[in-house]
């Protein structure tokens, strides 16, 4: 039995990479989608791909760090679908490099997307989840949220912050039967990593976005009484 069929999911950063893979995996399970991203053209392409599986799909193009945009968009999702069962906070950006070469602008850009964006969407969907006493919030973090590495000080700072937010929120809302989890991938074959990594990576050896999507589905497929609150997933043998 497919217990996720006809659920409603919001996915941020859905135009490419991990977000796109999650959207496609969800649509195969009959989940209806509200997809968010900056690139409206690519979002439209993902929408078409997901609709081939029969899912109803809404798309919204804008800045996840903009509270007004997020609130008005979530209101529209609620008006059309009537509920939101799952929130996947996936949108993220990274600037890698030496701390001494960094700029405050780069740091603010990462905080805006990687932290403020998660805050905005979570704050927008939680009241209804609390009212109906169900829901899942999965934050796509990173092993950089648990470990340090040369050149990753600003990015790691945002992901460490995300891990703290996720852990505290999980403890706060579990009494409402709301599941909150973080997924911490290692190297994934996305533009974010392949185009900006500090060292060469073999795309055939590192994780695929679809691998991360499978992890997210495994969390949602658990019985409602069970919660995997944190998952680390990494390449088996990246060399």
N, C-alpha and C positions, 0 to 999 in steps of 0.2 A: 504494500500500500504506500502511495506517495502522500505523506502527511503535509507536505509543503505546497501542494497544488492549490492555486488561487490565493495564496498569501500575497502580501504587498511588501516589496522591499525598496528601500532608498539606497542607492549606491553613489558615492561621490568619486570623482576621478575616473569616470566610467568610459571615457573616450578612447582609452588605449591601455595597454599593459595589463596589470593585475585587475583593475576595475573592469575592463572589457571582458576578461576571462571569467570573472565572477558573474557578470551580467549574462553571458552566454550559458554558463553552467546553471544559473537560476532559471533562465527561460526554458531550458530543457526539462526542468522539474515542474513547469507550469506556474511559476511565480510571476506575478505582474510587477512591473518595474517603473520606478522614477529614477532616471539617470541624470547625473550632474557632471558638468565639465566645462572647460573654457572653450573648447573647439567645437562649435556647433555643427560644422560639416562632418567631423568624425563621429560626433554623438548621433547624428542622423544615420550614419552608416551602421553604427552599433544597433540602433533602434530597428533598422530594417532586418539585420541579421537575427535579432531576438524575436521579432514578430513572425519569422518563419516557423518558429516552434509554437505559435499560437498565443504568445504572451501579449497583453496590453502594455504599451510602453509610452511613458511621458518623458520628454527631455527638457532640461533647463540649462541654459548657458550663462555662466556668471562666476563671480568671485565667492568662494566658500567662506572667506573671511568677512564678507559683507553681511552683517546681521539682518538688515532690512531685506536684502535679496533672499536670504535663506528663509526667513519667516514667511514672506509672501509666497514663496514657492511651496513650502510645506503646507501652508493653508490651501493652496490650489490642489496639491496632492490629496489632502484630506477631503476636500469638496468633491473631487472626482471619484476617488477610491473608497472613501469613508473610513479608512483605517490605515495604519502603518504597522506591520508586524516585525519588520527587521530593518535595522539601520547598519549599513556597512560604511564606516568612515575610512575611505581608502585614499582620498586625495592627498598628495604629498609632493614636495619639491626638495631638492638637495643642492647645496653648493659645497663642493669639496675643495680643500686646499689648506695651505698653512694659515694658522690663526693670524700671523703678522701681516698676511696679504689680504685678509678679509675686510669687509666693510659692514657698517651697521645696517646699510640698506639690504645687503644679502641676508643678514641675520633676521631682520624684520620680515622679509619675504617668507622665510622659512617658518617663523613663528606664526605669521598670519595664516598660512595654509595648514601647517602641521599641528597647530594647537588651537588657534582661534576658530578655524573651520570645524574641527571636531566639537569644540564647545558649542558653536552656533547650532549645528544640526542636532546634537544631543539635547540641548536645552529645548529645541523646537518640538522634538518628538516625544520627550519623556512624559509630559502631562497626560497625554492620551494613553500611553502604555500603562501608566500608574492607574488611570481610571479603569481600564479594562483588565488590569492585573495580569498582563502578559506582554512579551516582547523580547527581542534580542538586539543587542548593540555589540557589534564586533569592530574593533579598531585595528586596522592594519598598521602595526608598528614596525619594528625591525630588530635584528640582533644588535644594531647600533643603539637601541634603547636600553641595552643591558651591558654592553661592552664599549670600551674605548678603542679608537684606532687613529693613527696619524692622519691628519687631514680632515678629520670628521668632527671637529669640536662643536661647530655650530649646529650641524645636522643632528649629532648625537644628543646635544642639549635639548632639542625639541622632542626627540623620541624618548629620552629619559623622562621628560615632563609628561609626555603622553602615557607612559607606563604608570607613573604615579597617579594621574587622573583616572586611568582605567581601573586600577586596583581599588582606589577609594570609592569610585562610583559603584563598582560591583558589590562592595560591602553595604553600601547605602541603599540600593534598590532591590536587592535579592528578596527582601521581605514582601515585595510586590510581585514576586514570581518573574521578575525581569532578569534575563541573563546578560551579563556583560563580560566580554572576553577580549583578550589581545592576541593577535597572531604576529609572531616575530620571525619573518623570513631572513635567511642569509642572502647570498647573491642570487638575484633573479634576472632572467634575460629580458629586461625592459630597457627602454630608451634612457630612463633615469640612471640606470647602472652602467649599461654598455657605453653610453656616450660621455659619462663623467667619471667613471671609475679611476682610481689612482693607479691601478696596475692592470695589465691585460687580463681578460677573462675569456675562457672558452665557452661560447654559448651552448655547446653540446654537453658540457659537464655541469653547468650551474642549473638552478631550478628554472622551470617554465612557469609563466603566469598561471597556467591551468593547474599546476601542482598546488599553488596557493588557494586557488578556487576550490579544489577538492577538500582542502583542510577546512575552509569556511563551511562548506556543505556538511562536513562530518560533525561540526559543532551543532549546526541547526538540526541535524537528523537525530540527535540524542533525545531520549524521552524528556519532557519538560522538567522533570524532577532532577535531571542531571546537568551539570555545568562543567565544561572544560574552561577554566578561567584564563589560562595562558598556554600558548603553544609555541614552541621553537621548531622551526623547520629549516633545514640547511641541505646543501648538496651532499650526497653520499661521499663522492670522491671528486672534488673540483679540479684536481690536477691531471 
